[in-house]
Amino acid sequence: MYSRIVATGSYLPDKILTNKDLESIVDTTDQWITERTGIKQRHLAADNQSTCDLAEQAVRNAFESADIDPQSIDLIIFATTTPDRVFPSTACLLQQRLDIHGCPAFDIQAVCTGFIYALDIADKYIKTGAAKRALVIGAETLSRIIDWSDRSTCVLFADGAGAVILEANEEQGILSTHIHADGSFSDLLTTNASITGVNNIGKVHIGMKGNEVFKKAVNTLGAIVDETLEANNMQKSDIDWLVPHQANIRIINATAKKLKMPIEQVVITVQNHGNTSAASVPLALDTAIRDGRIKRGETLLLEAFGGGFTWGSALIKY
């Protein structure tokens, strides 16, 4: 028994902040941002929009794309770094809006790798028979924890949501998932405050040591490509599409080079929405499925790297 993707959905809030707009906020230029990140614009949630609001739109788009009844969902896993509340979980808040009752619903926090972690968990639920149809979401409102005077981070992070629906199927779907973490690098990409107030230094915001994160991300993602292919006895040429975490065009290009994959076979959306953390992989996946690039029967490699450090991959027969 496999867990197979039967629907995808995504949502980006209406407000757009371009690189030109940022030139009036912080000491930067469109050229500097584009050359170093590949990002041209990012979407920001409205003042009255929450992470759950973004997720709900993405999920309803997924339901509509495959005419799926929300009542058929028997597992909800919500990956986010920016939950609406400490508790109840954003998964439970979303469950309430969808009028779904009784099934397990919980959040997970693995930052940019969150969606891959959630996919891993849902896949195991389905393969063990504990669930038959799972809703997996990645959604963020990172603009709420950005220091807009820090040009090393404010140009990168933004808001969005993506979702997939998995169901038990005898046809091949998720072939394997691989997730890892190493907390010894926790200070390289972190926030400066906690909900309990312990060790707080001013208002909460993202802090990042960019060069160190970049080097570790490139090396780690290269290694997980090898791990994934070896686990499935596959060659690099067997992969039809790379669907990477949309963090930085240079990291994406480095991973594609590792796979010896033409850039035409890499789904790149970072230019349109920046780094949306847990939302970025499902956003890119939904984009490429809806515009017809990704077709049924093709083999996809999803990968991500995030604070923690966390990293992971999923090999999928779509």
Buried (B, 14 or more C-beta within 10 A) or exposed (E): EBBBBBBBBBBBBEBBBEBEEBBEEBEBEBEBBBEBBBBBBBBBBEEEBBBBBBBBBBBBBBBEBEEBEBEEBBBBBBBBBBBBEEEBBBBBBBBEBBEBEEBBBBBBBBBBBBBBBBBBBBBBBBBEEEBBBBBBBBBBBBBBBBBEEBBBBBBBBBBBBBBBBBBBBEEEBBBBBBBBBEEEBEEBBBBBBEEEEEEEEEEBBBBBBBEEBBEBBBEBBBEBBEBBBEBEEBEEEEBBBBBBBBBBBBBBBBBBEBBEBEEEBBBBBBBBBBBBBBBBBBBBBBBBBBEEBBEEEBBBBBBBBBBBBBBBBBBBBB
